[in-house]
Amino acid sequence: MAEMRETTLLESDLAPGLLLGDGVRIGEGVTIGGHVVIHSAVRIGDGARIGDHAQLRERAHVGAGATVGSFVGVDPDVHVGRRASVQTRCYLARGSTIEDDAFLGPGVTLANDHTMGRHRPGEELVGPTLRRACRVGAGVVVCPGVEIGEEAFVAAGAVVAADVAPRKVVMGVPARVVREVPDADLLERRR
């Protein structure tokens, strides 16, 4: 069992009610909302935005220009890429990776434990991987270890229990492929 260490959180004048842990690195031009908690060794890139009441746990990384919305929970060792957008009330489980330019709608849940707390001691939990420029709609649940491919699109309310190939559109419970993302919807056509 992992040893729990006491983390010191200190008040900061960077934002109202902000609590900061040891060794936090905050880039230039970062906007931080009220009552945010940022635990030790978190890194936030230049120009990122952190919404009100967000919590960033130990060793999380938020890339330059990324948005982490209000009431978002970011567990330890989560990586949020550059310009990624994580909307209000999302939960990002430990070990999840969100690559550059990905979009997560409000209330998305990324899970990392197939056993729901009954894993063997020392067994590593595996969060989902969301590849570059994928889009995940509101209220989606992504199961542990699942990969959502580059430029894929997951419709609102889906439960993603298996990998999604690049550029595929999936929807439903469980999520199933319904078509391919058209060329006109690719990120490079939208910039």
For each residue, the residues with C-beta under 8 A, 3 or more apart:
1: 121
2:
3:
4:
5:
6:
7: 21 22 39 40 58
8: 21 22 40
9: 19 20 21 37 39
10: 19 20 21
11: 17 18 19 20
12: 15 18 19 20
13: 18
14: 18 20 26 32
15: 12 18 32 33 34 36
16: 34 35
17: 11 34 35 36
18: 11 12 13 14 15 32 34 35 36 37 38
19: 9 10 11 12 36 37 38
20: 9 10 11 12 14 24 38
21: 7 8 9 10 24 38 39 40 41 42 58
22: 7 8 40 41
23: 40 41
24: 20 21 38 39 40 41 42 43 44
25: 42 43 44
26: 14 30 32 44
27: 30 44 45 46 47 48 64
28: 46 47
29: 46 47
30: 26 27 44 45 46 47 48 49 50
31: 48 49 50
32: 14 15 18 26 36 38 50
33: 15 36 50 51 52 53 54 70
34: 15 16 17 18 52 53
35: 16 17 18 52 53
36: 15 17 18 19 32 33 50 51 52 53 54 55 56
37: 9 18 19 54 55 56
38: 18 19 20 21 24 32 42 44 50 55 56
39: 7 9 21 24 42 55 56 57 58 60 76
40: 7 8 21 22 23 24 58 59
41: 21 22 23 24 58 59
42: 21 24 25 38 39 56 57 58 59 60 61 62
43: 24 25 60 61 62
44: 24 25 26 27 30 38 48 50 56 61 62
45: 27 30 48 61 62 63 64 65 66 82
46: 27 28 29 30 64 65
47: 27 28 29 30 64 65
48: 27 30 31 44 45 62 63 64 65 66 67 68
49: 30 31 66 67 68
50: 30 31 32 33 36 38 44 54 56 62 68
51: 33 36 54 67 68 69 70 71 72 88
52: 33 34 35 36 70 71
53: 33 34 35 36 70 71
54: 33 36 37 50 51 68 69 70 71 72 73 74
55: 36 37 38 39 72 73 74
56: 36 37 38 39 42 44 50 60 62 68 74
57: 39 42 60 73 74 75 76 78 94
58: 7 21 39 40 41 42 76 77
59: 40 41 42 76 77
60: 39 42 43 56 57 74 75 76 77 78 79 80
61: 42 43 44 45 78 79 80
62: 42 43 44 45 48 50 56 66 68 74 80
63: 45 48 66 79 80 81 82 83 84 100
64: 27 45 46 47 48 82 83
65: 45 46 47 48 82 83
66: 45 48 49 62 63 80 81 82 83 84 85 86
67: 48 49 51 84 85 86 87
68: 48 49 50 51 54 56 62 72 74 80 86
69: 51 54 72 85 86 87 88 89 90 106
70: 33 51 52 53 54 88 89
71: 51 52 53 54 88 89
72: 51 54 55 68 69 86 87 88 89 90 91 92
73: 54 55 57 90 91 92
74: 54 55 56 57 60 62 68 78 80 86 92
75: 57 60 78 91 92 93 94 95 96 112 127
76: 39 57 58 59 60 94
77: 58 59 60 94 95
78: 57 60 61 74 75 92 93 94 95 96 97 98 127
79: 60 61 63 96 97 98
80: 60 61 62 63 66 68 74 84 86 92 98
81: 63 66 84 97 98 99 100 101 102 132
82: 45 63 64 65 66 100 101
83: 63 64 65 66 100 101
84: 63 66 67 80 81 98 99 100 101 102 103 104
85: 66 67 69 102 103 104
86: 66 67 68 69 72 74 80 90 92 98 104 108
87: 67 69 72 90 103 104 105 106 107 108 138
88: 51 69 70 71 72 106 107
89: 69 70 71 72 106 107
90: 69 72 73 86 87 104 106 107 108 109 110
91: 72 73 75 108 109 110
92: 72 73 74 75 78 80 86 96 98 110 127
93: 75 78 96 109 110 111 112 113 125 127 128 144
94: 57 75 76 77 78 112 125 127
95: 75 77 78 112 124 125 126 127
96: 75 78 79 92 93 110 112 127 128 129 130
97: 78 79 81 127 128 129 130
98: 78 79 80 81 84 86 92 102 104 130
99: 81 84 102 129 130 131 132 133 134 150
100: 63 81 82 83 84 132 133
101: 81 82 83 84 132 133 187
102: 81 84 85 98 99 130 131 132 133 134 135 136
103: 84 85 87 134 135 136
104: 84 85 86 87 90 98 108 130 136 140
105: 87 108 135 136 137 138 139 140 156
106: 69 87 88 89 90 138 139
107: 87 88 89 90 138 139
108: 86 87 90 91 104 105 136 137 138 139 140 141 142
109: 90 91 93 140 141 142
110: 90 91 92 93 96 127 128 130 142
111: 93 127 128 141 142 143 144
112: 75 93 94 95 96 125 126 127 128 144 145
113: 93 116 117 119 125 144
114: 119 143 144 145
115: 118 119
116: 113
117: 113
118: 115
119: 113 114 115 123 125
120: 123
121: 1
122:
123: 119 120
124: 95
125: 93 94 95 112 113 119 144
126: 95 112 144 145
127: 75 78 92 93 94 95 96 97 110 111 112 144 145
128: 93 96 97 110 111 112 142 143 144 145 146 147 148 160
129: 96 97 99 146 147 148
130: 96 97 98 99 102 104 110 134 136 142 147 148
131: 99 102 134 147 148 149 150 151 152 166
132: 81 99 100 101 102 150 151
133: 99 100 101 102 150 151 186 187
134: 99 102 103 130 131 148 149 150 151 152 153 154 164
135: 102 103 105 152 153 154
136: 102 103 104 105 108 130 140 142 148 154
137: 105 108 140 153 154 155 156 157 158
138: 87 105 106 107 108 156 157
139: 105 106 107 108 156 157
140: 104 105 108 109 136 137 154 155 156 157 158 159 160
141: 108 109 111 158 159 160
142: 108 109 110 111 128 130 136 146 148 154 160
143: 111 114 128 146 159 160 161
144: 93 111 112 113 114 125 126 127 128
145: 112 114 126 127 128
146: 128 129 142 143 160 161 162 163 164
147: 128 129 130 131 163 164
148: 128 129 130 131 134 136 142 152 154 160 163 164
149: 131 134 152 163 164 165 166 167 168
150: 99 131 132 133 134 166 167
151: 131 132 133 134 166 167 181 186 187
152: 131 134 135 148 149 164 165 166 167 168 169 170 181
153: 134 135 137 168 169 170 181 185
154: 134 135 136 137 140 142 148 158 160 164 170 171 175
155: 137 140 158 169 170 171 172 175
156: 105 137 138 139 140
157: 137 138 139 140 171 173
158: 137 140 141 154 155 170 171 172 173 174 175
159: 140 141 143 172 173 174 175
160: 128 140 141 142 143 146 148 154 164 170 174 175
161: 143 146 174 175
162: 146 174 175
163: 146 147 148 149
164: 134 146 147 148 149 152 154 160 168 170 175 177
165: 149 152 168 177
166: 131 149 150 151 152
167: 149 150 151 152 180 181 186
168: 149 152 153 164 165 177 179 180 181
169: 152 153 155 177 178 179 180 181
170: 152 153 154 155 158 160 164 175 176 177 178
171: 154 155 157 158 175 176 178
172: 155 158 159 175 176
173: 157 158 159
174: 158 159 160 161 162
175: 154 155 158 159 160 161 162 164 170 171 172
176: 170 171 172
177: 164 165 168 169 170
178: 169 170 171
179: 168 169
180: 167 168 169
181: 151 152 153 167 168 169 185 186
182: 185
183: 186 189
184: 189
185: 153 181 182 189 190
186: 133 151 167 181 183 189 190
187: 101 133 151 190 191
188: 191
189: 183 184 185 186
190: 185 186 187
191: 187 188
